[in-house]
Amino acid sequence: MEIKKVQEEIVEEFSMFNDWMERYNLLIDMGKSLPLIDPKYKTNEFLIEGCQSKVWLYPQFDGEKIKFTADSDAIITKGIVSLLIRVLSDRTPDEILEADLSFIDEIGLRQNLSPTRSNGLLSMIKRMKTFALVYKNKGE
């Protein structure tokens, strides 16, 4: 499914809820369903800098697409990274680098996060795009 379509699905899911407490509960549920990262990757190498809570993000590149797994010690943060994985995992490096993650603003996520969580969100996106850039450059 195209990145745009996945984002549209997420916007639709969040639009079913009017208040942010309900949306936070949806994020929490999404975090609970996130496939866990292998514990051997819960190291400083895969820890995302700039997040208030601990977030580990592991990329697996098969030569064509990158698949991400992640974990966090904070349940809402885990939900946030699960959204990013849903949109960006199983994509080519170019797809990830070119992705316009408009759903973040469309669902009101950025506006409803604390400044530290908002910084963490940006750090997660930056890290995913950095991995994509590294794998793209390896392929050239």
Sequence and secondary structure as in RCSB ss.txt:
>XXXX:A:sequence
MEIKKVQEEIVEEFSMFNDWMERYNLLIDMGKSLPLIDPKYKTNEFLIEGCQSKVWLYPQFDGEKIKFTADSDAI
ITKGIVSLLIRVLSDRTPDEILEADLSFIDEIGLRQNLSPTRSNGLLSMIKRMKTFALVYKNKGE
>XXXX:A:secstr
  HHHHHHHHHHHHHT  SHHHHHHHHHHHHHTS B  GGG SGGGB TT SS EEEEEEE SS EEEEEEESSH
HHHHHHHHHHHHHTTB HHHHHH   THHHHTTTGGGS HHHHHHHHHHHHHHHHHHHHHHHHH 
